[in-house]
Amino acid sequence: MSDKNSGYLNMELLRFTTAGSVDDGKSTLIGRLLYDSKAIFEDQMEAIEKASERVGNEEVNLALLTDGLRAEREQGITIDVAYRYFATPKRKFIIADTPGHIQYTRNMVTGASTANVAIILVDARRGVLEQTLRHAYIASQLQIPHVIFCVNKMDLVDYKQETFEKIRSDIDGFTSKLSVKDIRFVPISALKGDNVVDRSEKMDDWYKGPTLLHLLENIHISSDVNRTNFRFPVQYVVRPQSPDFPDYRGYGGRIMSGAVKVGDPITVLPSGFTSKVKTIDLFTDTMNEAFAPQSVTITLEDDIDISRGDMLVKSDDLPNTTQDLELMICWFNERNLVPRGKYVIRHTSAEARCMVTGVQHKMNINTLEKDTDDLNIGMNDIAKITLRVTKPLHVDPYFRNRFTGSIILVDEGTNETVAAGMII
C-alpha cells in the first residue's frame, strides 16, 4: 500500500451533524465546505451549475450538492438525513445533514447520535428561534461533546458585530442550563464563503477566532471516546474450520469503549464465566493491545459457550446488569407510544422483548419544563419512560458511555424502529 493511501486510512475521523431551522442555509454551508475545500469532482460541479441555470439562479446553488434526492432539489428542501464524506490534509469527515422542520426532530436525533460535533445554524436576521433551542437541547441530551453555533447570513445584516453578539448572548443564556462541555460561535456567510473555509475580510476587524473548517480540523476529539470501561459486544463467532485453523474459535465485534490487552482477565456476560485474553486478531495481524473503536476478533484461553449478544468486559469493571430501565426517548413513529405496550429492544448486539411500564414526563423543549399532565407520546416527542425487559441487559448510563447507554425500540408487528433511547 502506498504511503499516501496508508496516511489517508490512518487519519483521524470526525463526524459532525448540521442542524438548524428551515432555510438557515445548512445545505449551502455544506456545499460551501465541499466546494472551497476542493472536495467535489468536476462533473458534480458541472451538474449543479446546469441545475442552477435550469431553476434560474444567477449564482451556483451550492445547496444542490447535498439535497441529493430529486424531490428535495425540486422543492428546495432537505427531508432526510444526507451523509457526505470529504477529507482535508488534516482529517477525514463524515457529515450528517439533517432537516430543519420541527416534524423531522427524529431525523436530527438519528443523524446526531454518533457525532463528535454538532453545527447549529442561526439565521442572523431572525436570531434565536424555537428550533435553535430544540436542537441545542437534543445535542445536550445526546451528549455531543462539541457544539458550534454558526451565525449565518451575516452578509444580509451588513456583517454587524452587534447582531452576532446579541445572538451569542441569547444562546449563552439558554445553554448555561444544558450539559454541553464545549460551545463555540462563528459568524459566517455560507453563500459568500465568509469564515467557512477562508477568513472573512468583512469581519476581520472584530472577529479574531478561527474559520469553521479550521475549527473542525483542530478541535480535540480523541479524549471524547470512553477509554476507561472496556465493552465488547460479540457480533459473531469466528470458526473457520479450515486446515490452517482447525480449532480456531474467536469472537468478532467492535470495541465500543475502553481498551484490552493480551492476558487481561475477562468476564463473559450474561453467563459470568471468566477467562483471559489469549489473542487479539485484526485481519491477518495479531496485536498485543486494541482499543475503541477498533473492530477485532478476540480469542480466550478457556473454551466458553459464547454467542452473538453476549458481552466481554474486564473482570474488575462490570456494567450494570438489569431488567428495569429508565430512559429518555425520542419517539419516531406516527402511532403513539402505547402504555404497557410490548416492543423489541435492541442494545448493542443483544435483542429482547420489553414492556413500557410507565411514562414519567414529556419534555417541553422550549422552556425545558417537564410536562406531567400530557403523557401522550407522539412522533418527535422527547419523554422519560421506564421499561421492563424479558432478560437482563448489560448497560452503562448514557452520560458515561454513548454506545452501551443507548437503545432502540422496534415494533414487533411492523419491524419499524419506533424510538431511540438514552439510559439514565
Secondary structure, 3 states (H helix, E strand, C coil): CCHHHHHHHHCCEEEEEEEECCCCCHHHHHHHHHHHCCCCCHHHHHHHHHHHHHCCCCCCCHHHHCCCCHHHHHHCCCCCCEEEEEECCCCEEEEEECCCCHHHHHHHHHHHCCCCEEEEEEECCCCCCHHHHHHHHHHHHCCCCEEEEEEECHHHHCCCHHHHHHHHHHHHHHHCCCCCCEEEEEECECCCCECCCECCCCCCCCCCCCCHHHHHHHCCCHHHCCCCCCEEECCEEECCCCCCCCCCCEEEEECCECEEECCCEEEEECCCCEEEEEEEEECCEEECEEECCCEEEEEECCCCCCCCCCEEEECCCCCEEEEEEEEEEEECCCCCCCCCCEEEEEECCEEEEEEEEEEEEEEECCCCEEECCCCCCCCCCEEEEEEEEEEEEEECCCCCCCCCCEEEEECCCCCCEEEEEEEC
